[in-house]
């Protein structure tokens, strides 16, 4: 409730006069501005009774009174009463012959229909308003009605029709020489071009809008145009210019005392900083934006969006510290706690607003935080709940993002490659349906990670199995065979026994080694282990030539003995399967060893 507002006498007494009606209409408007919606409704209803008593035909000032009444009902979320007031206004003016008042009434009806979510009906009402204003010869009203219809057409995705409406409005304001309105229309055209994904045209319109606001010396309008320009530059991936534009917009909004514009500028700086991986800067800008939105008090949806961004940036700052080795257990926990606190606060506020899209977005953020903390059950439950919300509300883009997150949770915390792959593929398909290329790329990146990690898991399992086979083979040599094998000279045994390493002279790595020498050494050992004198092609995998998992380790050990000082991996045969591949590794490592020994 606002402060008491003085109003004219009511009830009894002499008949109402025009002055009484106008005075009470002004009282209603003041009460609405003061936040006293009930008082505004009461005063507006009495004023309307007076207008009908004084005027047989509707007076233009009645339209303003109906507007106050409808807006007061909208403020208290009573859209049905607001619609009733707007329709009464239209009926009052329809047959009055007051075309300008009829146009105002239709514009009011359009506004209420739009608030109710009936955008198509709202467009038709605004179009009818434009015709009424044209009949009345009221060019300014006609231009504003065309602009209103244009903006709503854009929201319906009818971009070409929207641009035509806005161009007609722009032409009218040019004839009226109204620079400020021209700037507003150009800004609206930039928004339409953004919807069409025509970022070049959006940048052009935003620049023209900014110049006109400068000519009109409207600093607040200029800041708004710069924000539009920044959004277009950001969509065009011109991050450097977008960053400069956002900083300029923030400065101008601050100079103009425009807290809404300044907060919006900080919010864009958050997105730009995150895109350029400057997460600390993104967090600072996010905290400033959040403080300003809270001070404004009526920007809770923006609060939620900023809290979600802050949670994500807390996560990235923590991840960066961990990757650089600068993180301790304490800093990791603090980072997770800060991120989770912001995400939970976002979810709580989103639920109060009953906005499914914001609730789903906040759940995505909470699930990310649980994933980072390694809380598998909690992460999956929140992600599934968020997925259900997006599905119930037909938000395919949100659903796709949640599927990619579920793929990440399933991979990292459950190690289930198939389920992770299924979720990632579903996310990619949904992103494709809504034409979100950036989201689709994230899905493909997730799928690549799954494939790489599964391949690494297979490699480790295969290596472990081979090592087990080698250990088993070493412990299962028949004792009787060892005791009763026929005696022969060592040289003959080396030559004839498969799996035995021949006695070869050790190579001097300091004297320099040629590829031919290394190839011969590897070939001689391999042939001896295989038990075949036939030459092996340089590119033939030795496992295909007859080497087994048991003799693979023997090859590596024998080669290490012949090349003292050269470091060779235990998995030599598996990572470098052919003589040619091994030769390149040996030469490289021999060169390093020779340099180290100098």
C-alpha positions as CSV (number, residue, x, y, z in Angstrom):
1,X,0.0,0.0,0.0
2,X,1.3,3.4,-0.9
3,X,0.9,6.7,1.0
4,X,-2.7,8.2,1.2
5,X,-3.7,10.2,-1.9
6,X,-6.2,13.0,-1.7
7,X,-9.3,12.4,-3.7
8,X,-12.5,14.3,-4.5
9,X,-15.7,13.9,-2.6
10,X,-17.9,11.0,-3.5
11,X,-21.5,9.8,-3.0
12,X,-24.5,12.2,-2.5
13,X,-24.2,15.9,-3.3
14,X,-24.5,17.6,-6.6
15,X,-24.0,15.7,-9.9
16,X,-20.5,14.9,-11.0
17,X,-18.7,17.2,-13.3
18,X,-16.0,16.7,-15.9
19,X,-13.5,18.1,-13.5
20,X,-14.5,15.6,-10.8
21,X,-14.1,12.7,-13.2
22,X,-10.7,13.9,-14.4
23,X,-9.5,14.5,-10.9
24,X,-10.5,11.1,-9.7
25,X,-8.9,9.5,-12.8
26,X,-5.7,11.2,-11.8
27,X,-6.0,9.9,-8.2
28,X,-6.4,6.4,-9.6
29,X,-3.2,6.8,-11.6
30,X,-1.3,8.1,-8.6
31,X,-2.4,5.3,-6.4
32,X,-1.3,2.7,-9.1
33,X,2.1,4.4,-9.3
34,X,2.4,4.3,-5.4
35,X,1.7,0.6,-5.4
36,X,-1.8,0.8,-4.0
37,X,-3.6,-1.4,-6.5
38,X,-6.8,-1.8,-4.5
39,X,-7.1,2.0,-4.1
40,X,-6.4,2.5,-7.8
41,X,-9.1,0.0,-8.8
42,X,-11.7,1.7,-6.5
43,X,-10.9,5.2,-7.7
44,X,-10.8,4.2,-11.4
45,X,-14.2,2.5,-11.1
46,X,-15.7,5.7,-9.6
47,X,-14.1,7.9,-12.2
48,X,-15.5,5.7,-15.0
49,X,-19.0,6.1,-13.5
50,X,-18.5,9.8,-13.5
51,X,-17.3,9.9,-17.1
52,X,-20.4,8.0,-18.2
53,X,-22.6,10.4,-16.3
54,X,-20.9,13.5,-17.8
55,X,-20.4,12.3,-21.4
56,X,-23.0,10.6,-23.6
57,X,-20.2,9.5,-26.0
58,X,-16.9,8.2,-24.7
59,X,-14.2,10.7,-24.0
60,X,-10.5,10.1,-24.8
61,X,-9.6,10.5,-21.1
62,X,-11.8,7.5,-20.3
63,X,-9.4,5.3,-22.2
64,X,-6.6,6.4,-19.8
65,X,-8.9,5.5,-16.9
66,X,-9.7,2.1,-18.2
67,X,-5.9,1.5,-18.8
68,X,-5.2,2.4,-15.1
69,X,-8.0,-0.1,-14.1
70,X,-6.7,-2.9,-16.3
71,X,-3.1,-2.4,-15.2
72,X,-4.1,-2.5,-11.5
73,X,-5.8,-5.8,-12.1
74,X,-2.7,-7.1,-13.9
75,X,-0.5,-6.1,-11.0
76,X,-2.6,-8.3,-8.7
77,X,-2.5,-11.1,-11.2
78,X,-6.2,-10.9,-12.0
79,X,-6.0,-11.2,-15.8
80,X,-9.7,-12.0,-16.2
81,X,-10.8,-8.7,-14.6
82,X,-8.1,-6.9,-16.6
83,X,-9.5,-8.4,-19.8
84,X,-13.0,-7.4,-18.8
85,X,-12.0,-3.8,-18.3
86,X,-10.2,-3.7,-21.7
87,X,-13.2,-5.2,-23.5
88,X,-15.5,-2.7,-21.8
89,X,-13.2,0.1,-23.0
90,X,-13.4,-1.2,-26.6
91,X,-17.2,-1.5,-26.5
92,X,-17.5,2.0,-25.0
93,X,-15.5,3.6,-27.9
94,X,-16.4,1.3,-30.8
95,X,-19.6,3.1,-31.7
96,X,-18.7,6.5,-30.2
97,X,-17.1,7.9,-33.4
98,X,-14.0,8.6,-31.3
99,X,-11.5,6.8,-33.5
100,X,-8.4,7.8,-31.5
101,X,-10.1,6.6,-28.3
102,X,-11.0,3.4,-30.1
103,X,-7.4,2.9,-31.1
104,X,-6.3,3.5,-27.5
105,X,-8.9,0.9,-26.3
106,X,-7.7,-1.7,-28.8
107,X,-4.1,-1.1,-27.8
108,X,-5.1,-1.7,-24.2
109,X,-6.9,-4.9,-25.2
110,X,-3.7,-6.0,-27.1
111,X,-1.6,-5.4,-24.0
112,X,-3.9,-7.5,-21.7
113,X,-4.2,-10.3,-24.3
114,X,-0.4,-10.4,-24.6
115,X,0.0,-10.7,-20.8
116,X,-2.5,-13.6,-20.9
117,X,-0.3,-15.4,-23.4
118,X,-2.7,-14.9,-26.4
119,X,-0.1,-13.4,-28.6
120,X,-1.9,-14.0,-31.9
121,X,-5.0,-12.2,-30.6
122,X,-2.9,-9.4,-29.3
123,X,-1.3,-8.9,-32.8
124,X,-4.8,-8.7,-34.3
125,X,-5.9,-6.1,-31.7
126,X,-2.8,-4.0,-32.3
127,X,-3.4,-4.2,-36.1
128,X,-7.0,-3.0,-35.6
129,X,-5.6,-0.2,-33.4
130,X,-3.3,0.9,-36.2
131,X,-6.3,1.1,-38.6
132,X,-8.3,3.1,-36.1
133,X,-5.5,5.6,-35.6
134,X,-5.1,5.9,-39.4
135,X,-8.8,6.7,-39.7
136,X,-8.4,9.3,-37.0
137,X,-5.4,10.8,-38.8
138,X,-3.3,10.1,-35.7
139,X,0.1,9.1,-37.3
140,X,2.0,8.7,-34.0
141,X,-0.6,6.3,-32.6
142,X,-0.6,4.4,-35.8
143,X,3.2,4.0,-35.8
144,X,3.2,2.9,-32.2
145,X,0.5,0.3,-32.8
146,X,2.5,-1.0,-35.9
147,X,5.6,-1.3,-33.7
148,X,3.7,-3.1,-31.0
149,X,2.4,-5.6,-33.5
150,X,5.8,-6.0,-35.1
151,X,7.5,-6.9,-31.8
152,X,4.8,-9.6,-31.1
153,X,5.1,-11.0,-34.7
154,X,8.7,-11.5,-34.0
155,X,8.0,-13.5,-30.9
156,X,5.7,-15.7,-33.0
157,X,8.7,-16.3,-35.4
158,X,7.0,-14.3,-38.2
159,X,10.2,-12.2,-38.8
160,X,9.5,-10.9,-42.3
161,X,6.1,-9.6,-41.3
162,X,7.6,-8.1,-38.1
163,X,10.2,-6.3,-40.2
164,X,7.6,-4.9,-42.5
165,X,5.5,-3.5,-39.6
166,X,8.6,-2.0,-38.0
167,X,9.7,-0.4,-41.3
168,X,6.3,1.3,-41.7
169,X,6.6,2.5,-38.1
170,X,10.1,3.8,-38.8
171,X,8.9,5.6,-41.9
172,X,6.1,7.3,-39.9
173,X,8.5,8.5,-37.1
174,X,10.9,9.8,-39.8
175,X,8.1,11.9,-41.2
176,X,7.3,13.1,-37.7
177,X,11.1,13.8,-37.2
178,X,11.0,11.9,-33.9
179,X,14.6,10.8,-33.4
180,X,14.0,9.0,-30.1
181,X,11.2,6.8,-31.5
182,X,13.3,6.1,-34.6
183,X,16.1,4.9,-32.4
184,X,13.6,2.6,-30.5
185,X,12.3,1.1,-33.7
186,X,15.8,0.4,-35.0
187,X,16.6,-1.3,-31.7
188,X,13.5,-3.4,-32.2
189,X,14.6,-4.3,-35.8
190,X,17.9,-5.4,-34.4
191,X,16.1,-7.8,-32.1
192,X,14.1,-9.2,-35.0
193,X,17.3,-9.8,-37.0
194,X,18.7,-11.6,-34.0
195,X,15.7,-13.9,-34.1
196,X,16.4,-14.5,-37.8
197,X,20.1,-15.2,-36.9
198,X,21.1,-12.4,-39.3
199,X,23.7,-11.0,-37.0
200,X,25.2,-8.7,-39.6
201,X,21.9,-6.8,-40.0
202,X,21.4,-6.8,-36.2
203,X,24.8,-5.2,-35.7
204,X,23.9,-2.5,-38.4
205,X,20.6,-1.7,-36.8
206,X,22.0,-1.6,-33.3
207,X,24.7,0.8,-34.4
208,X,22.2,3.1,-36.2
209,X,20.0,3.0,-33.1
210,X,23.0,3.9,-30.9
211,X,23.9,6.9,-33.1
212,X,20.3,8.2,-33.0
213,X,20.2,8.0,-29.2
214,X,23.4,9.9,-29.2
215,X,21.9,12.6,-31.4
216,X,18.9,12.8,-29.0
217,X,21.3,13.0,-26.1
218,X,19.5,10.0,-24.5
219,X,22.3,8.3,-22.5
220,X,20.0,5.6,-21.1
221,X,18.7,4.8,-24.6
222,X,22.3,4.7,-25.9
223,X,23.3,2.2,-23.2
224,X,20.3,0.0,-24.1
225,X,21.3,0.2,-27.8
226,X,24.9,-0.8,-26.9
227,X,23.5,-3.8,-25.0
228,X,21.7,-4.8,-28.2
229,X,24.8,-4.3,-30.2
230,X,26.8,-6.4,-27.7
231,X,24.3,-9.3,-27.9
232,X,24.6,-9.2,-31.7
233,X,28.4,-9.2,-31.6
234,X,28.3,-12.0,-29.1
235,X,26.1,-14.0,-31.4
236,X,28.6,-13.3,-34.2
237,X,31.4,-14.7,-32.0
238,X,33.1,-11.3,-32.1
239,X,34.0,-11.6,-28.4
240,X,36.7,-8.9,-28.3
241,X,34.3,-6.2,-29.6
242,X,31.4,-7.5,-27.5
243,X,33.6,-7.2,-24.4
244,X,34.4,-3.5,-25.2
245,X,30.8,-2.8,-26.0
246,X,29.5,-4.3,-22.8
247,X,32.0,-2.3,-20.7
248,X,30.9,0.9,-22.5
249,X,27.3,0.1,-22.0
250,X,27.9,-0.5,-18.3
251,X,29.6,2.9,-18.0
252,X,26.9,4.8,-19.8
253,X,24.1,3.1,-17.8
254,X,25.9,4.0,-14.6
255,X,26.2,7.6,-15.7
256,X,22.5,7.7,-16.5
257,X,21.6,6.2,-13.1
258,X,20.0,3.2,-15.0
259,X,20.4,0.3,-12.6
260,X,18.5,-2.1,-14.9
261,X,20.8,-1.3,-17.8
262,X,24.0,-1.5,-15.7
263,X,22.9,-4.9,-14.2
264,X,22.2,-6.2,-17.7
265,X,25.6,-5.0,-18.9
266,X,27.3,-6.9,-16.0
267,X,25.3,-9.9,-16.9
268,X,26.5,-9.9,-20.5
269,X,30.1,-9.4,-19.2
270,X,29.6,-12.7,-17.2
271,X,28.8,-14.6,-20.4
272,X,31.6,-13.0,-22.4
273,X,34.2,-13.7,-19.6
274,X,33.0,-17.3,-19.4
275,X,33.2,-17.8,-23.1
276,X,36.8,-16.5,-23.1
277,X,37.5,-18.8,-20.1
278,X,38.2,-15.8,-17.7
279,X,36.2,-17.4,-14.9
280,X,37.4,-15.2,-12.1
281,X,36.4,-12.1,-14.0
282,X,33.0,-13.7,-14.8
283,X,32.5,-14.4,-11.1
284,X,33.2,-10.8,-10.1
285,X,30.8,-9.4,-12.8
286,X,28.2,-12.0,-11.7
287,X,28.4,-10.9,-8.0
288,X,27.9,-7.2,-9.1
289,X,25.0,-8.1,-11.3
290,X,23.4,-10.2,-8.6
291,X,23.7,-7.4,-6.0
292,X,22.1,-4.9,-8.4
293,X,19.2,-7.3,-9.3
294,X,18.5,-7.8,-5.6
295,X,18.5,-4.1,-4.9
296,X,16.0,-3.6,-7.7
297,X,13.8,-6.1,-6.1
298,X,11.6,-7.0,-9.1
299,X,14.1,-8.9,-11.2
300,X,14.0,-12.4,-9.6
301,X,14.1,-14.2,-13.0
302,X,17.4,-12.3,-13.7
303,X,18.6,-13.2,-10.2
304,X,18.0,-16.9,-11.0
305,X,19.9,-16.7,-14.3
306,X,22.8,-14.9,-12.6
307,X,23.0,-17.4,-9.7
308,X,23.1,-20.3,-12.2
309,X,25.9,-18.6,-14.1
310,X,27.8,-17.9,-10.9
311,X,27.5,-21.6,-9.8
312,X,28.9,-22.7,-13.2
313,X,31.8,-20.3,-12.9
314,X,32.6,-21.4,-9.3
315,X,32.9,-24.9,-10.7
316,X,35.2,-23.8,-13.5
317,X,37.4,-21.8,-11.1
318,X,37.8,-24.9,-8.9
319,X,38.5,-27.2,-11.8
320,X,41.2,-24.9,-13.1
321,X,42.9,-24.9,-9.7
322,X,42.7,-28.6,-9.6
323,X,44.2,-29.0,-13.1
324,X,47.1,-26.6,-12.3
325,X,47.9,-28.5,-9.1
326,X,47.1,-25.5,-6.9
327,X,44.1,-26.9,-5.3
328,X,44.0,-28.4,-1.8
329,X,41.3,-30.6,-0.3
330,X,40.1,-27.5,1.5
331,X,39.9,-25.3,-1.6
332,X,38.1,-28.0,-3.6
333,X,35.5,-28.4,-0.9
334,X,35.1,-24.6,-0.6
335,X,34.6,-24.3,-4.4
336,X,32.0,-27.1,-4.4
337,X,30.2,-25.6,-1.5
338,X,30.0,-22.1,-3.1
339,X,28.8,-23.5,-6.4
340,X,26.1,-25.7,-4.7
341,X,24.9,-22.8,-2.5
342,X,24.4,-20.5,-5.5
343,X,22.7,-23.4,-7.5
344,X,20.3,-24.2,-4.6
345,X,19.4,-20.6,-4.1
346,X,18.6,-20.3,-7.8
347,X,16.4,-23.4,-7.5
348,X,14.6,-22.1,-4.5
349,X,13.8,-18.7,-6.1
350,X,12.8,-20.4,-9.4
351,X,10.3,-22.6,-7.6
352,X,8.8,-19.5,-6.0
353,X,8.4,-18.0,-9.5
354,X,6.8,-21.3,-10.7
355,X,8.8,-20.9,-13.9
356,X,9.5,-24.4,-15.4
357,X,12.3,-23.3,-17.6
358,X,14.1,-21.6,-14.7
359,X,13.5,-24.5,-12.4
360,X,14.9,-26.9,-14.9
361,X,18.0,-24.7,-15.5
362,X,18.6,-24.5,-11.7
363,X,18.3,-28.3,-11.4
364,X,20.9,-28.6,-14.2
365,X,23.2,-26.5,-12.1
366,X,22.6,-28.4,-8.9
367,X,23.2,-31.7,-10.7
368,X,26.5,-30.3,-12.0
369,X,27.6,-29.4,-8.5
370,X,26.8,-32.9,-7.1
371,X,28.7,-34.4,-10.1
372,X,31.8,-32.3,-9.2
373,X,31.5,-33.4,-5.6
374,X,31.3,-37.1,-6.7
375,X,27.8,-37.5,-5.3
376,X,26.5,-40.0,-7.9
377,X,23.0,-40.7,-6.5
378,X,22.2,-37.1,-5.7
379,X,23.5,-35.9,-9.1
380,X,21.5,-38.5,-11.1
381,X,18.2,-37.9,-9.1
382,X,18.3,-34.1,-9.6
383,X,19.2,-34.5,-13.3
384,X,16.3,-36.9,-13.9
385,X,13.9,-34.6,-12.1
386,X,15.0,-31.7,-14.3
387,X,14.7,-33.9,-17.4
388,X,11.1,-34.6,-16.4
389,X,10.3,-30.9,-16.0
390,X,11.7,-30.0,-19.4
391,X,9.8,-32.9,-21.0
392,X,6.5,-31.9,-19.4
393,X,6.8,-28.4,-20.6
394,X,8.0,-29.3,-24.2
395,X,11.4,-27.6,-23.7
396,X,13.5,-29.7,-26.1
397,X,16.5,-27.5,-25.7
398,X,16.5,-27.9,-21.9
399,X,15.9,-31.6,-22.3
400,X,18.8,-32.0,-24.7
401,X,21.2,-30.2,-22.3
402,X,20.0,-32.4,-19.4
403,X,20.6,-35.6,-21.5
404,X,24.2,-34.5,-22.1
405,X,24.7,-33.8,-18.4
406,X,23.2,-37.3,-17.6
407,X,25.8,-38.8,-20.0
408,X,28.6,-37.0,-18.1
409,X,27.2,-38.2,-14.8
410,X,26.9,-41.8,-16.0
411,X,30.4,-41.8,-17.5
412,X,32.2,-40.2,-14.5
413,X,30.3,-41.6,-11.6
414,X,28.8,-44.9,-12.8
415,X,31.4,-45.9,-15.4
416,X,28.6,-47.1,-17.6
417,X,29.7,-46.5,-21.2
418,X,26.6,-47.8,-23.0
419,X,24.1,-45.7,-20.9
420,X,26.3,-42.7,-21.2
421,X,26.5,-43.1,-25.0
422,X,22.7,-43.5,-25.2
423,X,22.1,-40.3,-23.3
424,X,24.6,-38.3,-25.3
425,X,23.1,-39.5,-28.6
426,X,19.6,-38.5,-27.4
427,X,20.9,-35.1,-26.5
428,X,22.5,-34.6,-29.9
429,X,19.3,-35.6,-31.7
430,X,17.3,-33.1,-29.6
431,X,19.7,-30.3,-30.2
432,X,19.5,-31.1,-33.9
433,X,15.7,-30.8,-33.8
434,X,15.8,-27.3,-32.3
435,X,18.8,-26.2,-34.5
436,X,21.1,-25.5,-31.6
437,X,24.5,-26.0,-33.2
438,X,26.5,-25.1,-30.1
439,X,24.6,-27.6,-28.0
440,X,25.0,-30.2,-30.7
441,X,28.8,-29.7,-30.6
442,X,28.8,-30.2,-26.8
443,X,26.9,-33.5,-27.4
444,X,29.5,-34.7,-30.0
445,X,32.3,-33.7,-27.6
446,X,30.7,-35.8,-24.9
447,X,30.4,-38.7,-27.2
448,X,34.1,-38.4,-28.2
449,X,35.0,-38.5,-24.5
450,X,33.0,-41.6,-24.0
451,X,34.6,-43.4,-26.9
452,X,38.1,-42.4,-25.8
453,X,37.6,-43.4,-22.2
454,X,36.1,-46.7,-23.3
455,X,39.0,-47.4,-25.6
456,X,41.5,-46.6,-22.8
457,X,39.5,-49.0,-20.5
458,X,39.8,-51.7,-23.1
459,X,43.5,-51.1,-23.5
460,X,44.1,-51.4,-19.8
461,X,42.0,-54.5,-19.5
462,X,43.9,-56.1,-22.4
463,X,47.2,-55.2,-20.9
464,X,46.2,-56.6,-17.5
465,X,45.1,-59.8,-19.1
466,X,48.4,-60.1,-21.0
467,X,50.4,-59.5,-17.9
468,X,48.4,-62.2,-16.1
469,X,49.1,-64.6,-18.9
470,X,52.8,-63.9,-18.7
471,X,52.8,-64.4,-15.0
472,X,50.9,-67.7,-15.3
473,X,53.3,-68.9,-18.0
474,X,56.3,-68.2,-15.9
475,X,55.0,-70.2,-13.0
476,X,53.9,-73.2,-15.1
477,X,57.1,-74.5,-16.7
478,X,57.1,-78.3,-16.4
479,X,59.8,-79.4,-13.8
480,X,60.3,-82.8,-15.5
481,X,61.1,-81.1,-18.8
482,X,63.7,-78.8,-17.2
483,X,65.3,-81.8,-15.4
484,X,65.4,-84.3,-18.3
485,X,65.8,-82.1,-21.4
486,X,68.7,-83.3,-23.6
487,X,71.9,-81.5,-23.1
488,X,73.3,-79.3,-26.0
489,X,75.8,-76.5,-26.3
490,X,74.4,-73.1,-25.3
491,X,74.9,-71.7,-28.7
492,X,72.9,-74.4,-30.4
493,X,70.1,-74.0,-27.7
494,X,69.9,-70.3,-28.5
495,X,69.7,-71.0,-32.2
496,X,67.1,-73.8,-32.2
497,X,64.8,-73.1,-29.2
498,X,61.7,-70.9,-30.0
499,X,61.2,-68.3,-27.3
500,X,65.0,-68.0,-26.5
501,X,66.8,-64.7,-27.0
502,X,70.0,-65.1,-29.1
503,X,73.3,-63.9,-27.7
504,X,74.0,-60.7,-29.6
505,X,76.7,-58.0,-29.0
506,X,75.5,-55.0,-27.0
507,X,75.2,-51.8,-29.1
508,X,77.0,-48.6,-28.1
509,X,74.5,-45.8,-28.2
510,X,77.2,-43.2,-27.9
511,X,78.7,-44.2,-31.2
512,X,75.5,-43.4,-33.0
513,X,73.0,-45.9,-34.3
514,X,71.6,-46.3,-37.8
515,X,68.1,-47.5,-38.5
516,X,69.4,-50.6,-40.3
517,X,71.4,-51.7,-37.2
518,X,68.4,-51.3,-35.0
519,X,66.1,-53.1,-37.4
520,X,68.5,-56.0,-37.7
521,X,68.8,-56.3,-33.9
522,X,65.0,-56.3,-33.4
523,X,64.5,-58.7,-36.3
524,X,67.1,-61.2,-35.0
525,X,65.5,-61.2,-31.5
526,X,62.0,-61.5,-32.9
527,X,62.8,-64.4,-35.3
528,X,64.6,-66.2,-32.5
529,X,61.6,-65.8,-30.1
530,X,59.1,-66.9,-32.9
531,X,61.4,-69.8,-33.9
532,X,61.4,-68.9,-37.6
533,X,64.3,-67.8,-39.8
534,X,62.1,-66.1,-42.4
535,X,62.5,-62.3,-42.6
536,X,59.7,-60.2,-41.2
537,X,58.5,-57.1,-43.1
538,X,59.1,-53.8,-41.3
539,X,55.4,-52.8,-41.2
540,X,54.1,-56.3,-40.2
541,X,52.7,-56.4,-36.6
542,X,55.0,-58.9,-34.7
543,X,51.9,-60.4,-33.0
544,X,50.7,-61.4,-36.5
545,X,54.1,-62.8,-37.4
546,X,54.0,-65.3,-34.5
547,X,55.0,-63.3,-31.4
548,X,52.8,-64.2,-28.4
549,X,51.8,-62.2,-25.3
550,X,54.4,-64.3,-23.4
551,X,57.3,-63.6,-25.8
552,X,56.3,-59.9,-26.2
553,X,57.8,-59.1,-22.8
554,X,60.9,-61.2,-23.6
555,X,61.4,-59.1,-26.8
556,X,61.4,-55.9,-24.8
557,X,63.7,-57.3,-22.1
558,X,66.1,-58.7,-24.7
559,X,66.2,-55.5,-26.6
560,X,66.8,-53.5,-23.4
561,X,69.8,-55.8,-22.6
562,X,71.3,-55.1,-26.0
563,X,70.8,-51.3,-25.7
564,X,72.0,-50.4,-22.2
565,X,70.8,-47.0,-21.2
566,X,67.8,-46.8,-23.6
567,X,64.5,-46.6,-21.9
568,X,61.8,-48.8,-23.4
569,X,58.2,-49.2,-22.1
570,X,56.9,-52.5,-20.7
571,X,54.1,-52.3,-23.3
572,X,56.6,-51.8,-26.2
573,X,55.1,-54.5,-28.4
574,X,51.5,-53.3,-27.9
575,X,52.2,-49.6,-28.4
576,X,54.8,-50.1,-31.2
577,X,53.6,-53.3,-32.9
578,X,56.1,-53.5,-35.9
579,X,59.8,-53.5,-36.4
580,X,59.6,-50.1,-38.1
581,X,57.6,-48.5,-35.3
582,X,60.0,-49.9,-32.7
583,X,63.0,-48.7,-34.6
584,X,61.8,-45.1,-34.6
585,X,61.2,-45.3,-30.8
586,X,64.6,-46.8,-30.1
587,X,66.4,-44.2,-32.2
588,X,64.6,-41.4,-30.5
589,X,65.2,-42.7,-27.0
590,X,68.8,-43.6,-27.8
591,X,69.4,-40.1,-29.0
592,X,68.0,-38.7,-25.7
593,X,70.1,-41.1,-23.6
594,X,73.3,-40.2,-25.6
595,X,72.7,-36.4,-25.0
596,X,72.1,-37.1,-21.3
597,X,75.4,-39.0,-20.9
598,X,77.5,-36.3,-22.5
